[in-house]
Amino acid sequence: MFSLSIGIFGPASAQVPSSATTPSVNTAANCPTSAAIQTRTGAAWYITLAPGEQPNSQRTQTYSWACNLSQLSPGATHFTIQQQTAPATYTSIYNIATRGSGELFVFGGFAGQSGGSYVAKLDPVSLNELWRTNFSVPSNQWSYFGAMGVQGQGDIFAVSSNVLIKVNPSSGALIAQATLPQLGSSEGGTGAVYNGFVVTDSGLIVLKSIERGTCSSDGPAALLCAARNNLGGNLLIVDPNSLKIIISVPLFQTSLGRLMLERRNNIDYIYIPGLTDIYRYTWDGVSLLLDTSWGPVSYAGGVNGSGVGLLGDYAVIQTNFLPSITPSKLIAVSILSSADVKTIQPFSGASSWVPSKGAFDASNSRAYVQDTNVGQVAALTLTSTGWVVNWIVENQAKGFLFVTGPPQARQVVMPSSSSLGDQMVWRDASTGNAVATSDIVASTATLDPIAPGFNGVVYYPSSATGKLVQLTPFGVGLSYYPVSPCRIVDTRNTATPNLPIGSPVAYKVNQGGPTFNYSAQGGNASGCGISADAKAVFFNFVAVNSAEPGFLRAWSYGTTIPTASVLNYANVNGLNIANGLVIPVCNPNTATCSSDLSLQADQATTQLVIDVVGYFK
């Protein structure tokens, strides 16, 4: 029998150390939840990990498809964060977006910038730029953060000041461009910005403007002028094909923060954060109307709402989007009845500023919010009687945080600023304790959205430095324990020697400890020496007597099936294909472990042999 073995540690027969060693274990490339995403066209947004500055139009900032550190490196006690900086400079970069697992886009720029604003495509491995598409924004426009995202049909949309574009994701070709309405000089206008957008389930682009008015400032500082002048703005719904405006209505009240959309009973509800009230519009496909049956709802003395997000059945907003001497308020308004309002003042202090909105985890009824001037971040649970503070920790930051991991093991990923600059911190969502901290990422704190990428990476865009930094976590502290090659599965010795096609099969690996009897799986009856507390195991898979060309997938029991295969096989006389690699076993902290390893044969059946040569714990 001829066997071909290719694996990250080399052939299965290679010699291994006779005693435990402690290498870094990187399973980030096998983030099970992001690997399982079948990226494709969708209703509102393209189905991908991070389609825009938010994961959805509800602006939750909870990315359930991204991995927490324990999923990336099961059992690791410490983590190191590797940094990689994109070679090119991206002046005034704002946000990133993913599409396919091998596609990464960045957006930035400002009015009057040489070359204009831009969308660029990068190779997510090397971070080399593949193309950059510039679009011109007149120099007399107000320069403030717009946004970019991948609409459901797969094209890239970006808005900068009052210019909206549509870009081909493959070539970077500019498909369409539109100038959006703003007040003229006779009306007091000096330039409007459309700060981001959301998308309806029918693919329509929804945007709203902020009018600057008389002002000597540009950039974020001009928000003070917009609030003082209170010239209102427009709410638009735009056809994604032609970029023509379907309908436009004047805003009830000037809005500085970003809008949110949720859909119920065939109606789109669009929530707007006003200066003193939160209010919403309804869109039924024909009429765009202010919903006076629901709002406006007062901030109860607070002012300047930040972006709105959805937490279960509540629209949640935090005040003090502009600096204030009054503590910020966290306000939840039921989307079903605006009479149901729950308010708390999570932070105290003589100075408050909330430039970035919080993250909202509906599975745990939990909000994670911060106050830059107070220098703290807090977790609060929304109950039937009001807000309950879970924890508050010291953490000064300007940029957006996000939530990742399964509901029972969430982590909060956020920047943390000091006199030296920004670091990135991964916090246990249940306690607020830091699990991992990076080295300094940028010398100046960013105002941009931090976002996850495929394979466990995190992207830090720095508008201050014009650089995009990719952070990759690695688990350390696991020791590798070699064992003599030992068989745990041989389907030829079972009642069903051929794996079923397209149906998962589960096997025991480490639950029974070193002397577990694998005979029911066709393996060694006296055990293979695998410790019951192993976190990952080095397997060698061999496909035997394959019927036709097919492939095998393997993953930790209790997690989502990946899209990538571990072994491709075919019916070739005298050839049995093998591959050796490390795979995490079932983690009892994140799943119910009745088995340890899941396998699935696709396209064609095969018989299978699995040997183990070592484990990590």
N, C-alpha and C positions, 0 to 999 in steps of 0.2 A: 504493500500500500504506500503510495507516494502522497505526502502531505505538505502543503504550502501554508506557512504561518506568517502572518504579518500583524504586528501589534505595536503599541506604544512602548512596550518594554522589550521588543524583539521576539524571536521565536520562543515558543513555550518550553523548548528544551534547553534554553540558555541557562547558564549557571547563575544562581542567586546567592546573596550573602548568607553565611551560616548563622548570623545573629541579626537581631532587629536593627534596622536603620531608620532614620527619620527624615525622609525627603519631603519636600513640599508636594502636596497632592493637589493637582489642578483638575477639577472636574467641571470647571466653568464652561468648557467647550461642549459639555453635555447637559446644559441646563434643560431639564426634562420638559418644563412647561413651555419655554420659548421654542424648543425644538419641535414640539407637537403642533405649533400653529401652522395651519394650512393657509398660507398667505394667498389672498384672492380678492376679487371684487366683492363689494358689499353694498349695503343699502345707503347708509350715510357716509361712513368713512371706509377706506380700504381696510380689509381685515389683516392686521399686522400688529406688531407689538406696540409701536408708538407712532400712530398715524399723524400726529401733529404736536402742538405744545401741550395738549391734554390727551388722555386715552380715548375720550368720547365727548359728545356734546353736552353731557351732564357735568363736565369739568370736575371729576372726582379726584383726580391725581392718584388713584389706586390702580396699579398695574398688576393684576392677578396672574398674568402670564409671565411676569418676570420672576426670577428666582431670588430667594433670600440666601444668605451666606451658608446656612446649613444645607440647603438643597444643592448648592454648588460644591461644597466640600463636607460631606456627611461626617460628623464626629470630630471635625477639626476644633481645636481649643483656642487657636489664635489665627489671625488672618493678616496677610500682607497685601497691600494694594499696589499693583503695578501701574505706572503711568506711561502713556504714549501720546505725544502731541502731534497733531496734523502738521505737515510741513508748511502748508500755505497759510497766509494771513487772511482772516475774514473780519474785516473792519466792521465794528458794531454788530457782530454776530448776535442772533437772538435765540433761535430754537433749531432743534434737529427733528428729523422724521425718518422712520423706516418704511420700507415697502416690502420687498422680498427680503429673505434673511441675508442676502448679499448686497443689499442696497441701503445706502445712507445718504441723506440729504441735509444740507444746512442752508439757513436763510439769514440775511442781515442787510445792512446798509442803511442809508439815510438820504434825505433830500439834499441835493446839490453835491453829493459825494462823487468824486471822479469815477466814472463808470456806472454810477447809479447804484440802486439796490441790486440784490442778486439772489439767485438760488444756485447752489452748487451740488454736484453729486460726487461722493467719495467712495473709494474702496474701503469697506469697513475693517479689513485686515491690515493693510498698509497705511490707511488714511490718506493715500495719495488722491489728489483731485482728478476726476475723470472728465468733467466738464463744468463750466460756469456760465450761467446766463444772466447778463445784466439787463436791468430795465431802468429807464430814466425817470426820476422824480424831480420836478422843477425845484430850483434852489430856493424859491420863496415859500415853499411849503413848510409846514411844521414837521420836524424830524422827531418821531416818537415810534416806539416799538409797534410793528405790525405783527404778522405771524405767517407761517407756512403750514400746509397740511396736505395729506393725500386723500382726495375725495374718493368716494366709493368706487367710481369707475376706473381709478388708478392714476389719473392725471394729478399733477402738482399744482396747487393754488397758493398764491402768496399775495398779501396786501401790504403796501408800504405807503404811508401818508394816505393819499386818496387815489392810489393807483392799484388796480387789481389785475393780476396776470394769471394765465394758465399755461403750463409748461409740459412738454412731452418728457416723461420720466426716463426714457431710454436715450434719447439724443440730446435733450436739453433745448430742443427747438421751441421757440415762443409760439404757442398756438393762438392765443388771443390776449388782448390787453384792453382795459377799460378805465376811463377816468370817472370816478364816483363824485356825486354832487357835494357841494359845500357852499357856504354863504359867500356872497360877493362882497367886495369892499364897501359898497353902499349900505350893506346890511351889518357892517361891523366885522366882517370876516377877514382873517389874516391867515387862513389855512386850516384845514381840518385833517384829523387822522382817523382812520378806521382801525381800532386796536383789536385785531383778531377777528375770528369768525367761528361760527358753528355750522353744522350741516343737518338738514332734515333727513328723514328716512327716505324721502324721494330724491335726495341728492341736491336739493337747492341750497345755495350759499346764503347764510344770514349774517349780516354785518350791521354795526351801528357806529356812528361818527361822534367825535368830540370836536367842538369848535373852540379854537384858541382865543379869538378876539384880540383886542388891543393888548400887546405884550412885547416886552423887550427881551424875553427869554426864549430859548429853544430847548428841544429835548425834554426829558422828564420834568425839568424845572418849570416848564410852561403849563403844567397841570394846575399850578397855583393860579395862573391867569384864567384858565378855562373855568375853574371853580368860581373865581371872583366875578368874571364877566357873565357867566351863566347864560350862554347863548343857545343852549340846547344842542340839538343834533338831529340826525335822521336814522331811522331803522329801515334797512333795505332787505329785500329778498331778490336774489339774482339767479338767473338761469345759468347753470354751469356750462352749457354748450355754447351759447352766444355771448355770455357775460352781459346780457341786457337786463335792465332792472325790471322785474315783474311788478313790484309794488314798492312804494316808499311812503312812510308816514313820519311826521315830526315826533321826536321824543317828548314824553310827558315832562321830563326833567333832565337836566344835564347829567350825563353818566360818565364817570371816569374809569371805573373798573370794567371787567369783561363780562359779556353776557353769557347766559346758560339756556339750554333748551331741553325740555323733556316732552314726551308724547304719550297721550292717553286718549282712548276713545276716538281715534282718528283726528285728533286736534293736536297741533304743536303749540306748546306753551313756551314763550320766550321771556326770560326773566332779566330785568334790567336793574343794575345797582345805581340808584340815583344819589344825589348829594345828601338828601335827608330821608329818603324813602326807597324801599324796594318795590317795584311794580312789574307787571307782566302784560304781554300782548298775546292774543290768540290768532292762529293762522289755520284756516280750514281748507286751504287751497284756493280760496277766492278772496276772502276779506282778511285784512290785518288790522285787528281792533284792540284798543286798550281795554283790558279786562277790569272794569270798575266793580264787578261783583267780588273780586278778590283783593284788590288793592286800590291805591297805594298803601303800603304798610310802613309806619314810621319806625325809624331807628331808636325811638324813645330817647331823644336828646343827643344821640350820636350823629356823626356826620361822615360823609365821604366813604361810601361803601366800596370795599375791594371787589374782586370778582365773585360771582355767585357760583355755588356748587350744590349738587344734589346729595343729600344724605337720607336714603330711604324715601320717605314721603315728605321730606322737609327741604325747602330751599334755605341754604345756610350762607350767611354773609358776615364779614367782620368789618367794623368801622375803622376809621383812621388810615385810609389809603394815602392821605396826606398827613404830614407830621402834625401832632396835636399835643396840647398840655393836659388833655382829658384822657383817661384810660380808655382803651378800645373795648368794644362790646362784641360779643359773639351772639348772633341772633339766628334762630331757626324758626321759619314760618311754614306751617303745614301747607302743602300744595293743594290739599283737599278743602281746607277751611282756614282763611287768613285770621280768624279769631283765635286760632291755636298758635301762640307765639311763645317761645322760650328764649330767655335772654340771660346772659351771664357776663360779668366782667372778669375775664380769666387772669389778667395781669394788673399789677398796681405800679405806680411810678409817676413822676412829674412830667415825663416826656414819653410819647408813644408814636410809633410809625409802623404801618403794616403795608409795605410795598408789594408783598406777594401773598396770594390767597392760600388758605389751608388745604389739607387733603382730607377726603371724607371716605370712610370705610363702612359701607352699608351693612356688610356681613356682621360687623361687631358694633354697629351704631356708634362709631367712634369718629371724632374729629381731631385732627392734629394741626395746631395753629401756632403762630409765632408772632413776636413783636420785636422788631429790630432795635428800637431805642431802649426798650426794657432789657433786651438781651436774653430772652427766655423763649422756650418752646414748651407747649403743653399738650397733653392728651385729655380729651373730655368725652364722656359717654352721654348720649342723648337718651333720656328715659321718658316715661309717660308723664312724669312730674317736673322734668326740667333737666338741666345739665349737671353732671357729676364730674368733678375733676379727678382724673386718675393719677396724673403726675405732672410736675413742672420741673424742668431742669434748665440750667444755665446753657445757653447756646445762642450766640448772636449771629444773625445771617440776614441777607437781603434776598437771595435767590429762592426759587420755589423748591419745596421738598416734595417727595413722593413716597407712596406706600407700596410694598412689594411682599411677595410670599403668600402662602396659603392662609386662609382666615384664622386658623388656630396657631399660626406661627408668623405673624406679620413682623416686618421690620420697616423702619422709617429711615429713608436715605435723604441726607440734607447737607448743605454747606455749613461750616462753622468758622466764623471770622475772628481774627486776632490782629494785633499790630503787625504781624508778619504776613498776613494775607488769609486766603481761604484754604481750609482743609475740607475733605469730605468725611462725613461720619455716618456709619450704619448703627442705628439704635434699635434695641429690643422694644417693640411697640407696646408690650405689656408693662414694662418698667421704666422705660426711658434711658436705661443704661446703654452706654456705648459698647458695641460689639467689636467694631473695627474703626480705625481712623487712618486716613491717608496722610502722606506728607503734604506740604504746602503745594497747592495746585496752581494758584495765581496770587500775585502780590496785592491785588486789589479785589475786593469782594464783588461778585457778580450779581446782577439783578435778573438774570435769565432763568428759564426753567431747566432744572436738572432732570435728565430723562434716562430711562433704561434702554439698552440695546440688546440684540440677540446674544446668546452665549454668555449671559451673566455680566456683561459689561455695563458701565454707567458713563454717560456723556456729560461733560461739564463745559458748556460754552461760556466764554468770558468776553462779554461786550467791552470790558475795560482794556484787555490786551489784544483782542482780535484773534484769539487762539481757541481751538477746540481740543480738549483733553479727554482721552478715553481712559477710564480706570477699570482694571480687571482684578477682581479679588482672587487670592489664592489661599487655600487653607493650609496651615502648618500645624505641627504638633501630633500628627498621626504617625505611628510607627508601622513599618512594613515587616511582616512576619512570613518568611517563606515556609512552604510545606513541600514534601515530596509530591511530585505530580500524582494526583489522585482523582478518580472518576466519581462524580456525583450524579451524572445522568448518562444513560445509554438506552435510547428508546428501542434499540434492537432487542433488548432484554425485557421488554414490557409487553403487555397485551395489545397496545396500540403503537407499533413501531414507527409509523409515519405520522408526522405532525399534521394536524388539520390545517387547511388553507384559510387564512383570514380570521382565525379564532385564537385569542390568547391562551397560553398554557402556563400554569404557575408551578414553580418548583421550590423545594426547601433547599437552603444553602447553609445557613449558620444557626438557625433557631434551636436545633437540637444539641448544639455544642460539638466538641471535638470527636465524640464517639457516636454521632448520629448514624442510624442505619439508613443508607440510601438505596437499599435493594428495591423498594417499591418504585423507584425512579430508574432502576437498572444499574445503579451505582454500587459503590463499595459498602458492604454490609457492616463493616467495623468502624466506619467513620473516616474523615479525612483531616482531622486536626484543626478544623476551622473554629475559632473561638465564637461563642454565642454573642459576644459584644463587638464583633467585627462590623465596621462601617462600610467597607468596600472590599471587593474580592477580585483577585486577578484570575480571570477565566480564560480557558482555551476552548473555542467552539470548533467542532469539526462536522461538516455536512457529509453524510454518507448515503450512498445509493439514491441520489437525487433523481426525481422523476423527469423534470424539465428545468429550464432556467427559472430561478426564483431568488428570493432574498429573505434574510432573517433579521428581525428586529429584537432587541433585548433591552430591558429597562427595569429599574427598581420597582418591585411590586408595590402597588398602591399609588403610583404616580401615572401621569398621562403617557400614552404610547408615543414615542418619538417618530418623526418622519424619516430619519436617517436609518440606514441598515448597518448591521455589524458584520454581515457576511452575505456575499453573493455566491450562488452555487448553480451548477448545471449538470446535466447527465453526460459526463465525459468518462469514458472507460478507463479505469485504473487511476482516476484522479479524485481525491477527496479534499475539498477546500477547507482550510482552517484559518482562524484569526484569534489572536490573543489580545485582550484588553481588560482594563479595570472598569468595573461598574459598581456603583453604590448598591447595597442591598436595602431591603425595606427599612425605613426609619420609623420606629414606633412613636416618635414625637409628632409625626405629621400624617400617619396613616395607621389603619388597623392591619397588623401584619400576620395574616394567616399563612402567607408564604413569603418568600424573600426575593425571588427573581421571576419576571414575566418574559415570555418569548412569544413571537408570532411568525409563522411562515407565510409568505405571500407569493402569489402567482403560481407556485408549484409546491408540492409536498416534498419532504425530505426526511430521512432519519438523522438523528442528531446524537452526538457524543459531546459531553462537557466535562473537562478536567479542570481542577483548581491547582494553582501552583503557589498561592500565597494570599495574604489578606492584610488589610490595614485596620488599626484600631487606635 
